[in-house]
């Protein structure tokens, strides 16, 4: 299983990749949704950790495109946005796991497993 990290904040993406590597996952990092959708080979067994507040194509749109696949990967959304804005985003993505930034190692490990 590959854990695809789609996060524009380089420090956050790097920290997630380090922690996931230490947890014996295989992380791949993308700085924006367009690059991820163009370059990543995503299987149904993979996990996508997706920042909802990406520049350009939003994380919400990336999630919609992934969910439209016949067999979509599992997606964990991450966000540092205020709760009211996050609630608006999540109306379009019912049932998706959402983690709030800053993330703890324990919270991340629980969500990924």
Biopython code that builds the backbone (N, CA, C, O; Angstrom):
import numpy as np
from Bio.PDB.StructureBuilder import StructureBuilder

atoms = [
    (1, "UNK", "N", (0.848, -1.187, 0.000)),
    (1, "UNK", "CA", (0.000, 0.000, 0.000)),
    (1, "UNK", "C", (0.884, 1.238, 0.000)),
    (1, "UNK", "O", (1.830, 1.352, 0.780)),
    (2, "UNK", "N", (0.556, 2.146, -0.882)),
    (2, "UNK", "CA", (1.220, 3.451, -0.916)),
    (2, "UNK", "C", (0.299, 4.453, -0.227)),
    (2, "UNK", "O", (-0.916, 4.435, -0.425)),
    (3, "UNK", "N", (0.889, 5.318, 0.575)),
    (3, "UNK", "CA", (0.148, 6.428, 1.173)),
    (3, "UNK", "C", (0.537, 7.673, 0.395)),
    (3, "UNK", "O", (1.661, 8.163, 0.506)),
    (4, "UNK", "N", (-0.396, 8.176, -0.388)),
    (4, "UNK", "CA", (-0.181, 9.382, -1.190)),
    (4, "UNK", "C", (-0.525, 10.584, -0.322)),
    (4, "UNK", "O", (-1.639, 10.688, 0.191)),
    (5, "UNK", "N", (0.423, 11.480, -0.161)),
    (5, "UNK", "CA", (0.232, 12.692, 0.634)),
    (5, "UNK", "C", (0.121, 13.857, -0.343)),
    (5, "UNK", "O", (1.062, 14.149, -1.081)),
    (6, "UNK", "N", (-1.025, 14.514, -0.346)),
    (6, "UNK", "CA", (-1.239, 15.661, -1.231)),
    (6, "UNK", "C", (-1.373, 16.879, -0.321)),
    (6, "UNK", "O", (-2.437, 17.142, 0.239)),
    (7, "UNK", "N", (-0.275, 17.612, -0.186)),
    (7, "UNK", "CA", (-0.181, 18.709, 0.787)),
    (7, "UNK", "C", (0.765, 19.771, 0.241)),
    (7, "UNK", "O", (1.899, 19.467, -0.126)),
    (8, "UNK", "N", (0.299, 21.020, 0.187)),
    (8, "UNK", "CA", (1.119, 22.103, -0.354)),
    (8, "UNK", "C", (2.117, 22.673, 0.635)),
    (8, "UNK", "O", (3.088, 23.303, 0.217)),
    (9, "UNK", "N", (1.918, 22.479, 1.924)),
    (9, "UNK", "CA", (2.858, 22.971, 2.929)),
    (9, "UNK", "C", (3.996, 21.959, 3.038)),
    (9, "UNK", "O", (3.813, 20.847, 3.532)),
    (10, "UNK", "N", (5.170, 22.365, 2.568)),
    (10, "UNK", "CA", (6.309, 21.449, 2.478)),
    (10, "UNK", "C", (6.678, 20.850, 3.833)),
    (10, "UNK", "O", (7.009, 19.668, 3.916)),
    (11, "UNK", "N", (6.625, 21.652, 4.892)),
    (11, "UNK", "CA", (6.982, 21.151, 6.221)),
    (11, "UNK", "C", (5.979, 20.100, 6.700)),
    (11, "UNK", "O", (6.373, 19.085, 7.275)),
    (12, "UNK", "N", (4.698, 20.336, 6.469)),
    (12, "UNK", "CA", (3.670, 19.374, 6.869)),
    (12, "UNK", "C", (3.817, 18.089, 6.062)),
    (12, "UNK", "O", (3.760, 16.992, 6.618)),
    (13, "UNK", "N", (4.005, 18.225, 4.751)),
    (13, "UNK", "CA", (4.156, 17.050, 3.894)),
    (13, "UNK", "C", (5.372, 16.227, 4.308)),
    (13, "UNK", "O", (5.306, 14.999, 4.360)),
    (14, "UNK", "N", (6.476, 16.900, 4.603)),
    (14, "UNK", "CA", (7.693, 16.214, 5.011)),
    (14, "UNK", "C", (7.494, 15.483, 6.334)),
    (14, "UNK", "O", (7.902, 14.331, 6.482)),
    (15, "UNK", "N", (6.867, 16.156, 7.293)),
    (15, "UNK", "CA", (6.610, 15.524, 8.593)),
    (15, "UNK", "C", (5.711, 14.297, 8.447)),
    (15, "UNK", "O", (5.969, 13.261, 9.061)),
    (16, "UNK", "N", (4.659, 14.408, 7.637)),
    (16, "UNK", "CA", (3.779, 13.260, 7.405)),
    (16, "UNK", "C", (4.542, 12.109, 6.770)),
    (16, "UNK", "O", (4.372, 10.959, 7.175)),
    (17, "UNK", "N", (5.377, 12.399, 5.786)),
    (17, "UNK", "CA", (6.148, 11.351, 5.118)),
    (17, "UNK", "C", (7.115, 10.667, 6.081)),
    (17, "UNK", "O", (7.267, 9.446, 6.041)),
    (18, "UNK", "N", (7.760, 11.432, 6.935)),
    (18, "UNK", "CA", (8.688, 10.854, 7.913)),
    (18, "UNK", "C", (7.953, 9.937, 8.878)),
    (18, "UNK", "O", (8.372, 8.802, 9.103)),
    (19, "UNK", "N", (6.864, 10.424, 9.445)),
    (19, "UNK", "CA", (6.100, 9.619, 10.408)),
    (19, "UNK", "C", (5.562, 8.357, 9.752)),
    (19, "UNK", "O", (5.668, 7.272, 10.323)),
    (20, "UNK", "N", (4.986, 8.482, 8.563)),
    (20, "UNK", "CA", (4.433, 7.309, 7.885)),
    (20, "UNK", "C", (5.525, 6.313, 7.510)),
    (20, "UNK", "O", (5.305, 5.103, 7.573)),
    (21, "UNK", "N", (6.692, 6.803, 7.123)),
    (21, "UNK", "CA", (7.820, 5.917, 6.843)),
    (21, "UNK", "C", (8.239, 5.152, 8.085)),
    (21, "UNK", "O", (8.538, 3.960, 8.013)),
    (22, "UNK", "N", (8.261, 5.836, 9.228)),
    (22, "UNK", "CA", (8.608, 5.183, 10.488)),
    (22, "UNK", "C", (7.557, 4.156, 10.907)),
    (22, "UNK", "O", (7.857, 3.221, 11.650)),
    (23, "UNK", "N", (6.334, 4.332, 10.430)),
    (23, "UNK", "CA", (5.258, 3.373, 10.718)),
    (23, "UNK", "C", (5.212, 2.256, 9.665)),
    (23, "UNK", "O", (4.260, 1.478, 9.610)),
    (24, "UNK", "N", (6.259, 2.194, 8.834)),
    (24, "UNK", "CA", (6.411, 1.153, 7.803)),
    (24, "UNK", "C", (5.432, 1.262, 6.643)),
    (24, "UNK", "O", (5.101, 0.258, 6.013)),
    (25, "UNK", "N", (4.969, 2.475, 6.356)),
    (25, "UNK", "CA", (4.174, 2.716, 5.156)),
    (25, "UNK", "C", (5.105, 3.279, 4.085)),
    (25, "UNK", "O", (6.222, 3.707, 4.375)),
    (26, "UNK", "N", (4.629, 3.271, 2.853)),
    (26, "UNK", "CA", (5.408, 3.799, 1.728)),
    (26, "UNK", "C", (4.766, 5.106, 1.274)),
    (26, "UNK", "O", (3.812, 5.091, 0.495)),
    (27, "UNK", "N", (5.288, 6.251, 1.761)),
    (27, "UNK", "CA", (4.686, 7.532, 1.385)),
    (27, "UNK", "C", (5.191, 8.060, 0.045)),
    (27, "UNK", "O", (6.347, 7.857, -0.329)),
    (28, "UNK", "N", (4.304, 8.736, -0.660)),
    (28, "UNK", "CA", (4.631, 9.480, -1.874)),
    (28, "UNK", "C", (4.007, 10.861, -1.699)),
    (28, "UNK", "O", (2.844, 10.967, -1.310)),
    (29, "UNK", "N", (4.757, 11.908, -1.976)),
    (29, "UNK", "CA", (4.316, 13.277, -1.685)),
    (29, "UNK", "C", (4.087, 14.056, -2.977)),
    (29, "UNK", "O", (4.870, 13.969, -3.923)),
    (30, "UNK", "N", (2.995, 14.819, -2.992)),
    (30, "UNK", "CA", (2.632, 15.686, -4.114)),
    (30, "UNK", "C", (2.249, 17.040, -3.536)),
    (30, "UNK", "O", (1.567, 17.108, -2.514)),
    (31, "UNK", "N", (2.683, 18.116, -4.182)),
    (31, "UNK", "CA", (2.449, 19.457, -3.643)),
    (31, "UNK", "C", (1.139, 20.091, -4.106)),
    (31, "UNK", "O", (0.744, 21.139, -3.594)),
    (32, "UNK", "N", (0.461, 19.463, -5.073)),
    (32, "UNK", "CA", (-0.826, 20.010, -5.512)),
    (32, "UNK", "C", (-1.669, 18.906, -6.142)),
    (32, "UNK", "O", (-1.165, 17.847, -6.516)),
    (33, "UNK", "N", (-2.946, 19.180, -6.247)),
    (33, "UNK", "CA", (-3.892, 18.192, -6.763)),
    (33, "UNK", "C", (-3.672, 17.841, -8.212)),
    (33, "UNK", "O", (-3.819, 16.682, -8.601)),
    (34, "UNK", "N", (-3.321, 18.827, -9.021)),
    (34, "UNK", "CA", (-3.121, 18.575, -10.445)),
    (34, "UNK", "C", (-1.962, 17.599, -10.678)),
    (34, "UNK", "O", (-2.076, 16.666, -11.473)),
    (35, "UNK", "N", (-0.854, 17.823, -9.979)),
    (35, "UNK", "CA", (0.303, 16.934, -10.114)),
    (35, "UNK", "C", (-0.052, 15.534, -9.642)),
    (35, "UNK", "O", (0.289, 14.548, -10.295)),
    (36, "UNK", "N", (-0.725, 15.447, -8.525)),
    (36, "UNK", "CA", (-1.128, 14.150, -7.995)),
    (36, "UNK", "C", (-1.989, 13.382, -8.995)),
    (36, "UNK", "O", (-1.715, 12.217, -9.284)),
    (37, "UNK", "N", (-3.025, 14.026, -9.522)),
    (37, "UNK", "CA", (-3.926, 13.340, -10.446)),
    (37, "UNK", "C", (-3.239, 12.964, -11.753)),
    (37, "UNK", "O", (-3.610, 11.973, -12.383)),
    (38, "UNK", "N", (-2.246, 13.738, -12.165)),
    (38, "UNK", "CA", (-1.527, 13.469, -13.404)),
    (38, "UNK", "C", (-0.462, 12.392, -13.243)),
    (38, "UNK", "O", (-0.305, 11.538, -14.116)),
    (39, "UNK", "N", (0.266, 12.427, -12.140)),
    (39, "UNK", "CA", (1.449, 11.580, -11.988)),
    (39, "UNK", "C", (1.263, 10.327, -11.137)),
    (39, "UNK", "O", (1.955, 9.332, -11.354)),
    (40, "UNK", "N", (0.354, 10.355, -10.187)),
    (40, "UNK", "CA", (0.235, 9.235, -9.250)),
    (40, "UNK", "C", (-0.486, 8.051, -9.876)),
    (40, "UNK", "O", (-1.474, 8.207, -10.593)),
    (41, "UNK", "N", (0.029, 6.882, -9.591)),
    (41, "UNK", "CA", (-0.658, 5.650, -9.953)),
    (41, "UNK", "C", (-1.309, 5.148, -8.674)),
    (41, "UNK", "O", (-0.648, 4.571, -7.810)),
    (42, "UNK", "N", (-2.604, 5.372, -8.565)),
    (42, "UNK", "CA", (-3.329, 5.087, -7.331)),
    (42, "UNK", "C", (-4.179, 3.842, -7.516)),
    (42, "UNK", "O", (-4.958, 3.737, -8.464)),
    (43, "UNK", "N", (-4.017, 2.904, -6.596)),
    (43, "UNK", "CA", (-4.850, 1.701, -6.635)),
    (43, "UNK", "C", (-5.887, 1.774, -5.521)),
    (43, "UNK", "O", (-5.797, 2.618, -4.629)),
    (44, "UNK", "N", (-6.853, 0.898, -5.582)),
    (44, "UNK", "CA", (-7.906, 0.855, -4.565)),
    (44, "UNK", "C", (-7.345, 0.476, -3.203)),
    (44, "UNK", "O", (-7.975, 0.753, -2.182)),
    (45, "UNK", "N", (-6.173, -0.154, -3.165)),
    (45, "UNK", "CA", (-5.551, -0.544, -1.897)),
    (45, "UNK", "C", (-4.770, 0.592, -1.255)),
    (45, "UNK", "O", (-4.351, 0.478, -0.103)),
    (46, "UNK", "N", (-4.571, 1.681, -1.978)),
    (46, "UNK", "CA", (-3.792, 2.798, -1.472)),
    (46, "UNK", "C", (-4.630, 3.697, -0.574)),
    (46, "UNK", "O", (-5.854, 3.588, -0.505)),
    (47, "UNK", "N", (-3.922, 4.587, 0.110)),
    (47, "UNK", "CA", (-4.541, 5.594, 0.954)),
    (47, "UNK", "C", (-4.086, 6.954, 0.455)),
    (47, "UNK", "O", (-2.923, 7.128, 0.093)),
    (48, "UNK", "N", (-4.997, 7.918, 0.434)),
    (48, "UNK", "CA", (-4.656, 9.291, 0.055)),
    (48, "UNK", "C", (-4.928, 10.192, 1.251)),
    (48, "UNK", "O", (-6.052, 10.262, 1.749)),
    (49, "UNK", "N", (-3.889, 10.876, 1.702)),
    (49, "UNK", "CA", (-4.041, 11.905, 2.738)),
    (49, "UNK", "C", (-4.061, 13.219, 1.988)),
    (49, "UNK", "O", (-3.082, 13.599, 1.346)),
    (50, "UNK", "N", (-5.177, 13.906, 2.075)),
    (50, "UNK", "CA", (-5.475, 15.015, 1.176)),
    (50, "UNK", "C", (-5.802, 16.295, 1.934)),
    (50, "UNK", "O", (-6.775, 16.355, 2.686)),
    (51, "UNK", "N", (-4.978, 17.314, 1.727)),
    (51, "UNK", "CA", (-5.257, 18.634, 2.295)),
    (51, "UNK", "C", (-6.432, 19.237, 1.534)),
    (51, "UNK", "O", (-6.398, 19.328, 0.307)),
    (52, "UNK", "N", (-7.457, 19.642, 2.247)),
    (52, "UNK", "CA", (-8.635, 20.215, 1.580)),
    (52, "UNK", "C", (-8.362, 21.617, 1.051)),
    (52, "UNK", "O", (-9.035, 22.065, 0.123)),
    (53, "UNK", "N", (-7.385, 22.317, 1.627)),
    (53, "UNK", "CA", (-7.115, 23.700, 1.240)),
    (53, "UNK", "C", (-5.963, 23.852, 0.275)),
    (53, "UNK", "O", (-5.122, 24.733, 0.456)),
    (54, "UNK", "N", (-5.903, 23.021, -0.739)),
    (54, "UNK", "CA", (-4.827, 23.108, -1.724)),
    (54, "UNK", "C", (-4.997, 24.333, -2.622)),
    (54, "UNK", "O", (-6.121, 24.764, -2.877)),
    (55, "UNK", "N", (-3.883, 24.894, -3.102)),
    (55, "UNK", "CA", (-3.985, 25.964, -4.098)),
    (55, "UNK", "C", (-4.363, 25.357, -5.448)),
    (55, "UNK", "O", (-4.159, 24.162, -5.665)),
    (56, "UNK", "N", (-4.897, 26.146, -6.332)),
    (56, "UNK", "CA", (-5.319, 25.613, -7.636)),
    (56, "UNK", "C", (-6.528, 24.720, -7.435)),
    (56, "UNK", "O", (-7.534, 25.150, -6.872)),
    (57, "UNK", "N", (-6.435, 23.485, -7.891)),
    (57, "UNK", "CA", (-7.534, 22.530, -7.713)),
    (57, "UNK", "C", (-7.652, 22.199, -6.227)),
    (57, "UNK", "O", (-6.691, 21.749, -5.603)),
    (58, "UNK", "N", (-8.818, 22.422, -5.677)),
    (58, "UNK", "CA", (-9.006, 22.202, -4.246)),
    (58, "UNK", "C", (-8.964, 20.721, -3.902)),
    (58, "UNK", "O", (-9.177, 19.859, -4.754)),
    (59, "UNK", "N", (-8.687, 20.449, -2.637)),
    (59, "UNK", "CA", (-8.716, 19.078, -2.159)),
    (59, "UNK", "C", (-10.096, 18.470, -2.292)),
    (59, "UNK", "O", (-10.225, 17.264, -2.504)),
    (60, "UNK", "N", (-11.126, 19.285, -2.169)),
    (60, "UNK", "CA", (-12.505, 18.796, -2.331)),
    (60, "UNK", "C", (-12.705, 18.269, -3.750)),
    (60, "UNK", "O", (-13.303, 17.210, -3.940)),
    (61, "UNK", "N", (-12.206, 19.003, -4.746)),
    (61, "UNK", "CA", (-12.338, 18.555, -6.140)),
    (61, "UNK", "C", (-11.509, 17.295, -6.392)),
    (61, "UNK", "O", (-11.958, 16.396, -7.102)),
    (62, "UNK", "N", (-10.316, 17.220, -5.825)),
    (62, "UNK", "CA", (-9.498, 16.012, -5.964)),
    (62, "UNK", "C", (-10.253, 14.824, -5.374)),
    (62, "UNK", "O", (-10.299, 13.755, -5.983)),
    (63, "UNK", "N", (-10.842, 15.004, -4.197)),
    (63, "UNK", "CA", (-11.607, 13.922, -3.560)),
    (63, "UNK", "C", (-12.790, 13.499, -4.426)),
    (63, "UNK", "O", (-13.072, 12.307, -4.555)),
    (64, "UNK", "N", (-13.475, 14.463, -5.014)),
    (64, "UNK", "CA", (-14.603, 14.126, -5.906)),
    (64, "UNK", "C", (-14.121, 13.259, -7.073)),
    (64, "UNK", "O", (-14.754, 12.262, -7.421)),
    (65, "UNK", "N", (-13.000, 13.652, -7.666)),
    (65, "UNK", "CA", (-12.484, 12.879, -8.798)),
    (65, "UNK", "C", (-12.078, 11.474, -8.363)),
    (65, "UNK", "O", (-12.344, 10.506, -9.075)),
    (66, "UNK", "N", (-11.448, 11.354, -7.221)),
    (66, "UNK", "CA", (-11.067, 10.025, -6.730)),
    (66, "UNK", "C", (-12.298, 9.178, -6.425)),
    (66, "UNK", "O", (-12.341, 7.992, -6.753)),
    (67, "UNK", "N", (-13.292, 9.791, -5.797)),
    (67, "UNK", "CA", (-14.505, 9.055, -5.427)),
    (67, "UNK", "C", (-15.345, 8.653, -6.634)),
    (67, "UNK", "O", (-16.204, 7.778, -6.524)),
    (68, "UNK", "N", (-15.107, 9.283, -7.789)),
    (68, "UNK", "CA", (-15.872, 8.928, -8.984)),
    (68, "UNK", "C", (-15.309, 7.677, -9.666)),
    (68, "UNK", "O", (-15.919, 7.155, -10.599)),
    (69, "UNK", "N", (-14.169, 7.203, -9.213)),
    (69, "UNK", "CA", (-13.593, 5.989, -9.784)),
    (69, "UNK", "C", (-14.442, 4.775, -9.407)),
    (69, "UNK", "O", (-15.145, 4.777, -8.397)),
    (70, "UNK", "N", (-14.359, 3.752, -10.234)),
    (70, "UNK", "CA", (-15.115, 2.528, -9.973)),
    (70, "UNK", "C", (-14.794, 1.978, -8.595)),
    (70, "UNK", "O", (-15.698, 1.635, -7.833)),
    (71, "UNK", "N", (-13.512, 1.891, -8.273)),
    (71, "UNK", "CA", (-13.080, 1.447, -6.948)),
    (71, "UNK", "C", (-12.108, 2.499, -6.419)),
    (71, "UNK", "O", (-10.909, 2.428, -6.686)),
    (72, "UNK", "N", (-12.620, 3.473, -5.670)),
    (72, "UNK", "CA", (-11.768, 4.566, -5.209)),
    (72, "UNK", "C", (-10.855, 4.135, -4.064)),
    (72, "UNK", "O", (-11.152, 3.174, -3.354)),
    (73, "UNK", "N", (-9.744, 4.850, -3.889)),
    (73, "UNK", "CA", (-8.892, 4.594, -2.724)),
    (73, "UNK", "C", (-9.549, 5.178, -1.476)),
    (73, "UNK", "O", (-10.493, 5.963, -1.564)),
    (74, "UNK", "N", (-9.045, 4.789, -0.335)),
    (74, "UNK", "CA", (-9.507, 5.408, 0.916)),
    (74, "UNK", "C", (-8.859, 6.783, 1.015)),
    (74, "UNK", "O", (-7.686, 6.952, 0.684)),
    (75, "UNK", "N", (-9.629, 7.758, 1.470)),
    (75, "UNK", "CA", (-9.139, 9.132, 1.571)),
    (75, "UNK", "C", (-9.300, 9.603, 3.014)),
    (75, "UNK", "O", (-10.345, 9.412, 3.636)),
    (76, "UNK", "N", (-8.242, 10.223, 3.526)),
    (76, "UNK", "CA", (-8.302, 10.929, 4.803)),
    (76, "UNK", "C", (-8.044, 12.390, 4.477)),
    (76, "UNK", "O", (-6.985, 12.741, 3.956)),
    (77, "UNK", "N", (-9.009, 13.235, 4.785)),
    (77, "UNK", "CA", (-8.853, 14.670, 4.547)),
    (77, "UNK", "C", (-8.189, 15.302, 5.762)),
    (77, "UNK", "O", (-8.458, 14.918, 6.900)),
    (78, "UNK", "N", (-7.311, 16.283, 5.507)),
    (78, "UNK", "CA", (-6.712, 17.058, 6.589)),
    (78, "UNK", "C", (-6.965, 18.527, 6.317)),
    (78, "UNK", "O", (-7.009, 18.967, 5.168)),
    (79, "UNK", "N", (-7.131, 19.280, 7.399)),
    (79, "UNK", "CA", (-7.438, 20.696, 7.210)),
    (79, "UNK", "C", (-7.085, 21.502, 8.449)),
    (79, "UNK", "O", (-7.239, 21.037, 9.578)),
    (80, "UNK", "N", (-6.616, 22.699, 8.220)),
    (80, "UNK", "CA", (-6.394, 23.665, 9.280)),
    (80, "UNK", "C", (-7.411, 24.787, 9.210)),
    (80, "UNK", "O", (-7.264, 25.800, 9.893)),
    (81, "UNK", "N", (-8.441, 24.618, 8.392)),
    (81, "UNK", "CA", (-9.457, 25.651, 8.187)),
    (81, "UNK", "C", (-10.373, 25.753, 9.411)),
    (81, "UNK", "O", (-10.494, 24.796, 10.176)),
    (82, "UNK", "N", (-11.012, 26.900, 9.595)),
    (82, "UNK", "CA", (-11.993, 27.031, 10.674)),
    (82, "UNK", "C", (-13.123, 26.008, 10.506)),
    (82, "UNK", "O", (-13.441, 25.594, 9.391)),
    (83, "UNK", "N", (-13.713, 25.615, 11.615)),
    (83, "UNK", "CA", (-14.735, 24.568, 11.600)),
    (83, "UNK", "C", (-15.904, 24.901, 10.678)),
    (83, "UNK", "O", (-16.415, 24.004, 10.009)),
    (84, "UNK", "N", (-16.344, 26.154, 10.619)),
    (84, "UNK", "CA", (-17.481, 26.509, 9.760)),
    (84, "UNK", "C", (-17.150, 26.249, 8.289)),
    (84, "UNK", "O", (-17.986, 25.715, 7.560)),
    (85, "UNK", "N", (-15.963, 26.611, 7.848)),
    (85, "UNK", "CA", (-15.558, 26.380, 6.462)),
    (85, "UNK", "C", (-15.391, 24.881, 6.210)),
    (85, "UNK", "O", (-15.776, 24.375, 5.156)),
    (86, "UNK", "N", (-14.825, 24.192, 7.169)),
    (86, "UNK", "CA", (-14.655, 22.745, 7.046)),
    (86, "UNK", "C", (-16.006, 22.051, 6.924)),
    (86, "UNK", "O", (-16.156, 21.119, 6.134)),
    (87, "UNK", "N", (-16.979, 22.494, 7.691)),
    (87, "UNK", "CA", (-18.328, 21.910, 7.608)),
    (87, "UNK", "C", (-18.926, 22.090, 6.215)),
    (87, "UNK", "O", (-19.591, 21.184, 5.713)),
    (88, "UNK", "N", (-18.702, 23.242, 5.583)),
    (88, "UNK", "CA", (-19.204, 23.471, 4.217)),
    (88, "UNK", "C", (-18.540, 22.507, 3.233)),
    (88, "UNK", "O", (-19.209, 21.941, 2.368)),
    (89, "UNK", "N", (-17.226, 22.323, 3.366)),
    (89, "UNK", "CA", (-16.517, 21.387, 2.488)),
    (89, "UNK", "C", (-17.070, 19.973, 2.657)),
    (89, "UNK", "O", (-17.268, 19.257, 1.676)),
    (90, "UNK", "N", (-17.314, 19.585, 3.882)),
    (90, "UNK", "CA", (-17.690, 18.206, 4.169)),
    (90, "UNK", "C", (-19.122, 17.877, 3.753)),
    (90, "UNK", "O", (-19.480, 16.703, 3.658)),
    (91, "UNK", "N", (-19.936, 18.883, 3.506)),
    (91, "UNK", "CA", (-21.280, 18.624, 2.982)),
    (91, "UNK", "C", (-21.193, 17.905, 1.644)),
    (91, "UNK", "O", (-22.071, 17.113, 1.301)),
    (92, "UNK", "N", (-20.132, 18.181, 0.888)),
    (92, "UNK", "CA", (-19.944, 17.563, -0.422)),
    (92, "UNK", "C", (-19.181, 16.246, -0.358)),
    (92, "UNK", "O", (-19.043, 15.554, -1.367)),
    (93, "UNK", "N", (-18.685, 15.900, 0.830)),
    (93, "UNK", "CA", (-17.882, 14.685, 0.996)),
    (93, "UNK", "C", (-18.365, 13.901, 2.220)),
    (93, "UNK", "O", (-17.604, 13.719, 3.170)),
    (94, "UNK", "N", (-19.593, 13.443, 2.210)),
    (94, "UNK", "CA", (-20.124, 12.764, 3.394)),
    (94, "UNK", "C", (-19.363, 11.470, 3.697)),
    (94, "UNK", "O", (-18.969, 10.733, 2.793)),
    (95, "UNK", "N", (-19.173, 11.222, 4.969)),
    (95, "UNK", "CA", (-18.558, 9.980, 5.404)),
    (95, "UNK", "C", (-17.040, 9.954, 5.353)),
    (95, "UNK", "O", (-16.437, 8.956, 5.745)),
    (96, "UNK", "N", (-16.410, 11.011, 4.886)),
    (96, "UNK", "CA", (-14.945, 11.025, 4.788)),
    (96, "UNK", "C", (-14.340, 11.334, 6.154)),
    (96, "UNK", "O", (-14.838, 12.189, 6.886)),
    (97, "UNK", "N", (-13.265, 10.631, 6.486)),
    (97, "UNK", "CA", (-12.521, 10.907, 7.712)),
    (97, "UNK", "C", (-11.799, 12.233, 7.560)),
    (97, "UNK", "O", (-11.152, 12.480, 6.543)),
    (98, "UNK", "N", (-11.908, 13.085, 8.569)),
    (98, "UNK", "CA", (-11.245, 14.389, 8.546)),
    (98, "UNK", "C", (-10.407, 14.532, 9.808)),
    (98, "UNK", "O", (-10.888, 14.302, 10.917)),
    (99, "UNK", "N", (-9.154, 14.914, 9.626)),
    (99, "UNK", "CA", (-8.266, 15.201, 10.737)),
    (99, "UNK", "C", (-7.934, 16.687, 10.719)),
    (99, "UNK", "O", (-7.687, 17.273, 9.665)),
    (100, "UNK", "N", (-7.933, 17.278, 11.900)),
    (100, "UNK", "CA", (-7.628, 18.707, 12.005)),
    (100, "UNK", "C", (-6.145, 18.907, 12.275)),
    (100, "UNK", "O", (-5.541, 18.193, 13.075)),
    (101, "UNK", "N", (-5.570, 19.893, 11.592)),
    (101, "UNK", "CA", (-4.182, 20.286, 11.846)),
    (101, "UNK", "C", (-4.157, 21.172, 13.086)),
    (101, "UNK", "O", (-5.096, 21.937, 13.308)),
    (102, "UNK", "N", (-3.127, 21.090, 13.881)),
    (102, "UNK", "CA", (-1.959, 20.227, 13.773)),
    (102, "UNK", "C", (-2.310, 18.793, 14.168)),
    (102, "UNK", "O", (-3.120, 18.563, 15.065)),
    (103, "UNK", "N", (-1.689, 17.843, 13.488)),
    (103, "UNK", "CA", (-1.949, 16.429, 13.724)),
    (103, "UNK", "C", (-0.985, 15.878, 14.765)),
    (103, "UNK", "O", (0.180, 16.272, 14.822)),
    (104, "UNK", "N", (-1.484, 14.967, 15.581)),
    (104, "UNK", "CA", (-0.581, 14.248, 16.473)),
    (104, "UNK", "C", (-0.203, 12.930, 15.811)),
    (104, "UNK", "O", (-0.924, 12.427, 14.950)),
    (105, "UNK", "N", (0.917, 12.385, 16.213)),
    (105, "UNK", "CA", (1.355, 11.103, 15.660)),
    (105, "UNK", "C", (0.331, 10.022, 15.964)),
    (105, "UNK", "O", (0.048, 9.180, 15.112)),
    (106, "UNK", "N", (-0.224, 10.037, 17.165)),
    (106, "UNK", "CA", (-1.204, 9.026, 17.558)),
    (106, "UNK", "C", (-2.473, 9.118, 16.715)),
    (106, "UNK", "O", (-3.007, 8.100, 16.275)),
    (107, "UNK", "N", (-2.947, 10.326, 16.496)),
    (107, "UNK", "CA", (-4.151, 10.529, 15.690)),
    (107, "UNK", "C", (-3.926, 10.044, 14.266)),
    (107, "UNK", "O", (-4.782, 9.373, 13.689)),
    (108, "UNK", "N", (-2.778, 10.383, 13.706)),
    (108, "UNK", "CA", (-2.447, 9.961, 12.348)),
    (108, "UNK", "C", (-2.340, 8.438, 12.259)),
    (108, "UNK", "O", (-2.900, 7.818, 11.355)),
    (109, "UNK", "N", (-1.620, 7.850, 13.200)),
    (109, "UNK", "CA", (-1.437, 6.388, 13.198)),
    (109, "UNK", "C", (-2.786, 5.669, 13.314)),
    (109, "UNK", "O", (-3.014, 4.677, 12.622)),
    (110, "UNK", "N", (-3.669, 6.150, 14.167)),
    (110, "UNK", "CA", (-4.992, 5.546, 14.319)),
    (110, "UNK", "C", (-5.806, 5.651, 13.036)),
    (110, "UNK", "O", (-6.467, 4.694, 12.633)),
    (111, "UNK", "N", (-5.754, 6.813, 12.399)),
    (111, "UNK", "CA", (-6.543, 7.033, 11.172)),
    (111, "UNK", "C", (-6.039, 6.192, 10.015)),
    (111, "UNK", "O", (-6.834, 5.702, 9.214)),
    (112, "UNK", "N", (-4.730, 6.019, 9.917)),
    (112, "UNK", "CA", (-4.139, 5.297, 8.804)),
    (112, "UNK", "C", (-4.346, 3.790, 8.948)),
    (112, "UNK", "O", (-4.537, 3.088, 7.956)),
    (113, "UNK", "N", (-4.309, 3.302, 10.175)),
    (113, "UNK", "CA", (-4.417, 1.837, 10.376)),
    (113, "UNK", "C", (-5.826, 1.325, 10.178)),
    (113, "UNK", "O", (-6.072, 0.126, 10.311)),
]
sb = StructureBuilder()
sb.init_structure("model")
sb.init_model(0)
sb.init_chain("A")
sb.init_seg("    ")
for serial, (resi, resn, name, xyz) in enumerate(atoms, 1):
    if name == "N":
        sb.init_residue(resn, " ", resi, " ")
    sb.init_atom(name, np.array(xyz, "f"), 0.0, 1.0, " ", f" {name:<3s}", serial, name[0])
structure = sb.get_structure()
